[in-house]
Amino acid sequence: MTAPTAHRAGLCADRVVAVTGAGRGLGRAHALAFAAEGARVVVNDLGVGPDGGGGGTPVGDGPSGGPARAVVDEIVAAGGEAVVHGGDIATAEGAASLVATALDAFGRLDTLVNNAGFLRDRMLVNLDEDDWDAVVRVHLRGHFLPLKHAAAHWRAESKAGRTPAARVINTSSGAGLLGSVGQGNYAAAKAGIVALTLVAAAELGRYGVHVNALAPAARTRMTEQTFAEAMAAPGEGRFDAMDPANVSPLVVWLGSAASDGVTGRVFEAAAGRITVMEGWRPGPTDDRDARRSPAEAGETVRQLLADAEKPGQVYGTS
């Protein structure tokens, strides 16, 4: 076990943070940002363990290649502490070993950032079961299982009288909040992550765990092809609005003890903008002590919709 470093500076000094899908894109930016604020980081990316998957690899052991290893090396070169985890977090074994890696390497786990994911875009009529299952597995199950195993650890800590200041940041998407044409599988999984976040925040608060979700917009391998024009890097000297590092400061703050009292919330983050998203809540209502006929139900709906706010526009529609 690595002994804690004394007097580490930063907002997350001496906190231990696990970031899934941290080899590239948003996950990489989050891992680097946490390390810059004093955190010790478990960098997860699939397929970089000593046997090609499963289990963590401390710095100095295992393979020298792989995107997660490069992130760990970058953190260590800057004076930080990090280890690689190469497990599949959408499996019970991989998720459990993510938590175990943090405990074995650093003796604790304070923050979990669920970020891993990928795309298999198809219009609904062309979307087959394999593409549906693969995307839902990685995004939704890949959030549930690390959250479950981390929560079990924190509950045990709380029951032992060591109530943590634990934090979970889940990664949703504008597609999950508004829908996105050609991304039925991805949008459904990301919407499920929002609901999972709300349930986890309600269930785990008693154990000292805060759970929030983020809907980011940034240039990653998933977005730079699908939204090539919007994600293109600007000319030299101009603010790179789609740099993934723009999103990470919010993630770091949510993952720190400073975010005490903020839980069960969904944030949208892009460029220099942070938005608190306001979800489903009752709108115009007509209540009566009588059953309506179908025609009357339709008339009521028309009247209510006339007074209701218009829904946000689905991505990919004009």
C-alpha positions in Angstrom: 0.0 0.0 0.0 1.3 3.5 -0.8 1.5 5.7 2.2 -0.4 9.0 2.0 1.8 11.9 1.0 1.8 14.6 3.7 0.7 18.1 3.1 -0.4 17.7 -0.5 -1.9 21.0 -1.8 -5.0 21.6 -3.8 -8.8 21.3 -3.5 -8.6 17.5 -3.5 -5.5 17.1 -1.4 -5.0 13.5 -0.4 -8.4 12.4 -1.8 -8.4 9.2 -3.8 -10.3 9.4 -7.1 -11.2 6.6 -9.6 -12.0 7.8 -13.1 -13.4 5.3 -15.6 -12.6 5.6 -19.3 -9.7 7.9 -18.4 -7.3 7.0 -21.1 -8.5 9.7 -23.5 -10.9 12.6 -23.9 -13.0 13.7 -21.0 -11.7 11.0 -18.7 -8.1 11.9 -19.3 -8.8 15.6 -18.7 -10.6 14.7 -15.4 -7.8 12.5 -14.2 -5.2 15.2 -14.9 -7.3 17.9 -13.3 -7.8 15.9 -10.1 -4.1 15.1 -9.9 -3.3 18.8 -10.3 -5.5 19.5 -7.3 -3.7 17.0 -5.1 -5.7 13.8 -5.7 -4.2 10.4 -6.1 -5.9 8.9 -9.1 -6.9 5.4 -10.3 -6.9 5.7 -14.1 -9.2 3.1 -15.7 -9.1 2.2 -19.3 -10.1 -1.2 -20.7 -7.4 -3.7 -21.7 -4.3 -2.3 -20.1 -3.9 -4.8 -17.2 -1.1 -7.3 -17.1 -3.3 -9.9 -18.7 -5.0 -7.5 -21.2 -7.9 -6.7 -18.8 -9.0 -7.0 -15.2 -7.1 -5.8 -12.2 -5.0 -2.7 -11.6 -1.4 -2.2 -12.5 0.6 0.0 -10.1 3.2 2.4 -11.7 6.3 0.5 -12.5 4.6 -2.9 -13.2 2.9 -4.4 -16.2 2.9 -3.0 -19.7 4.5 0.3 -20.7 1.9 1.1 -23.4 -1.7 2.0 -23.5 -3.6 5.3 -23.1 -4.2 4.8 -19.3 -0.5 4.2 -18.8 0.3 7.4 -20.6 -2.0 9.3 -18.4 -0.5 7.8 -15.3 3.0 8.6 -16.5 1.9 12.2 -17.2 0.6 12.5 -13.6 3.7 11.0 -12.1 6.0 13.2 -14.2 4.2 16.2 -12.8 4.8 15.0 -9.2 1.5 13.3 -8.6 0.4 9.8 -7.7 -1.6 7.4 -9.9 -2.1 3.8 -10.8 -3.6 2.0 -13.9 -6.7 -0.1 -13.7 -7.4 -2.2 -16.8 -10.6 -4.0 -15.8 -13.9 -4.0 -17.7 -16.1 -1.9 -15.3 -19.3 -3.2 -17.0 -18.6 -6.6 -15.2 -18.9 -7.3 -11.5 -15.3 -8.5 -11.3 -14.0 -5.4 -13.1 -16.0 -3.0 -11.0 -15.0 -4.6 -7.8 -11.4 -4.6 -8.8 -11.6 -0.9 -9.5 -12.5 -0.2 -5.9 -9.9 -2.8 -4.7 -7.2 -1.1 -6.7 -7.8 2.2 -5.0 -7.8 0.5 -1.6 -4.7 -1.6 -2.3 -2.7 1.3 -3.8 -3.8 4.2 -1.6 -5.8 2.8 1.3 -9.1 4.6 0.6 -11.5 5.7 -2.1 -13.2 9.1 -1.9 -14.5 9.9 -5.3 -15.8 7.9 -8.3 -16.1 9.5 -11.7 -18.2 7.3 -14.1 -17.2 8.4 -17.6 -16.5 5.3 -19.8 -18.6 4.9 -22.9 -18.7 4.6 -26.7 -21.2 5.0 -29.6 -22.9 2.7 -32.1 -25.2 5.1 -33.8 -28.1 3.9 -36.0 -31.5 5.1 -36.8 -34.1 3.1 -34.9 -35.2 1.0 -37.9 -31.6 0.0 -38.5 -30.6 -0.5 -34.8 -30.1 -4.1 -34.0 -30.1 -5.8 -30.6 -26.3 -6.2 -30.5 -25.8 -2.4 -31.0 -28.5 -1.7 -28.4 -27.1 -4.1 -25.8 -23.4 -3.0 -26.3 -24.1 0.7 -25.7 -26.5 0.2 -22.8 -24.0 -2.3 -21.3 -21.1 0.1 -21.3 -22.9 3.3 -20.4 -25.6 2.2 -18.0 -24.3 -1.1 -16.6 -20.8 0.5 -16.6 -22.2 3.2 -14.3 -24.3 0.9 -12.1 -21.6 -1.6 -11.2 -18.8 0.7 -10.1 -21.4 2.8 -8.2 -22.7 -0.3 -6.5 -19.2 -1.6 -5.4 -18.0 1.9 -4.3 -21.3 2.4 -2.4 -20.9 -0.9 -0.6 -17.5 0.2 0.6 -18.7 3.6 1.8 -21.7 2.1 3.6 -19.3 -0.3 5.4 -17.1 2.7 6.3 -20.1 4.6 7.6 -21.4 1.7 9.7 -17.9 1.4 11.2 -18.1 5.0 12.4 -15.9 6.4 9.6 -18.6 8.3 7.6 -16.9 9.4 4.4 -17.2 12.6 2.4 -17.7 10.5 -0.7 -18.6 11.8 -4.1 -19.9 10.2 -7.3 -20.1 12.1 -10.6 -22.0 10.3 -13.3 -21.8 11.2 -17.0 -25.1 11.7 -18.8 -25.5 13.7 -22.1 -27.7 16.2 -23.8 -28.9 13.2 -25.8 -30.2 11.7 -22.6 -31.9 14.9 -21.5 -33.5 15.9 -24.9 -33.0 12.9 -27.2 -30.8 12.7 -30.3 -31.7 11.5 -33.7 -29.7 8.3 -34.7 -28.7 7.7 -31.1 -31.7 5.8 -29.5 -29.4 3.4 -27.7 -27.1 6.1 -26.4 -29.9 8.5 -25.5 -31.8 5.8 -23.6 -28.7 4.8 -21.6 -27.8 8.4 -20.8 -31.4 9.1 -19.6 -31.2 6.0 -17.4 -28.0 7.4 -15.9 -29.9 10.5 -14.8 -32.6 8.4 -13.0 -29.8 6.2 -11.5 -28.2 9.4 -10.2 -31.4 10.5 -8.5 -32.0 7.2 -6.8 -28.4 6.8 -5.7 -28.4 10.3 -4.2 -31.6 9.5 -2.2 -30.4 6.1 -1.0 -26.7 6.9 -0.2 -26.9 10.3 1.5 -27.2 8.6 4.9 -23.8 7.1 4.4 -22.0 10.4 3.5 -22.2 9.9 -0.3 -23.2 12.7 -2.7 -24.1 11.7 -6.2 -24.5 14.1 -9.1 -24.6 13.9 -12.9 -23.0 15.8 -15.7 -24.1 16.4 -19.3 -20.9 17.6 -21.0 -20.1 18.8 -24.5 -16.5 18.5 -25.6 -14.3 17.1 -28.3 -13.7 13.4 -27.8 -13.4 10.3 -30.0 -17.2 10.0 -29.7 -18.0 13.5 -30.8 -15.3 14.7 -33.2 -16.6 12.5 -36.0 -20.4 12.7 -35.3 -20.3 16.5 -34.8 -17.1 17.3 -36.8 -17.9 20.9 -37.6 -19.0 21.9 -34.1 -16.1 20.1 -32.5 -13.3 21.4 -34.7 -10.4 23.1 -32.9 -10.3 26.9 -33.4 -7.5 28.9 -34.9 -4.4 29.7 -32.9 -4.9 32.1 -30.0 -8.7 31.6 -29.8 -10.5 29.9 -26.9 -10.9 26.3 -27.6 -14.5 25.9 -26.5 -14.7 22.2 -27.0 -11.5 21.3 -25.2 -12.4 18.5 -22.7 -10.4 20.3 -20.0 -13.1 23.0 -19.9 -15.5 20.5 -18.3 -13.1 19.1 -15.7 -13.1 22.0 -13.2 -16.7 21.4 -12.4 -16.1 17.6 -12.1 -13.2 18.3 -9.7 -15.2 20.6 -7.5 -18.1 18.1 -7.4 -15.6 15.4 -6.5 -14.1 17.4 -3.6 -15.3 17.8 0.0 -16.1 21.5 -0.9 -19.2 20.3 -2.7 -20.9 19.4 0.6 -24.7 19.6 0.3 -24.8 19.4 -3.5 -26.4 16.1 -4.4 -29.0 14.7 -6.7 -28.4 17.4 -9.3 -27.7 17.3 -13.0 -25.4 19.9 -14.6 -24.6 20.8 -18.2 -21.1 21.9 -18.9 -19.5 23.1 -22.1 -16.8 25.7 -23.0 -17.1 28.3 -20.2 -20.8 27.5 -19.4 -22.3 25.7 -16.4 -26.0 25.1 -16.3 -28.1 23.5 -13.6 -30.6 21.3 -15.4 -34.2 21.3 -14.1 -35.9 18.0 -14.8 -39.4 16.6 -14.9 -41.8 18.4 -12.6 -45.6 18.9 -12.7 -46.8 21.4 -15.2 -50.3 22.6 -16.1 -52.9 20.2 -14.6 -56.6 19.7 -14.9 -58.1 17.6 -12.0 -61.8 16.7 -11.7 -64.0 14.3 -9.8 -65.2 12.5 -12.9 -64.0 10.2 -15.6 -63.4 11.8 -19.0 -64.4 10.3 -22.3 -61.6 9.9 -24.8 -62.7 13.0 -26.6 -62.8 15.0 -23.3 -59.3 13.7 -22.4 -58.0 14.9 -25.8 -59.6 18.3 -25.3 -58.0 18.6 -21.9 -54.6 17.7 -23.2 -54.9 20.4 -25.9 -55.8 23.0 -23.3 -53.0 22.0 -21.0 -50.4 21.9 -23.8 -51.4 25.5 -24.8 -50.2 26.6 -21.3 -47.2 24.3 -21.0 -43.6 25.1 -21.8 -42.3 23.8 -25.1 -39.9 20.9 -24.7 -36.3 21.3 -25.7 -35.4 20.5 -29.3 -34.2 17.0 -30.0 -30.6 17.0 -31.3 -30.5 16.4 -35.0 -33.8 17.9 -35.8 -34.3 21.2 -37.5 
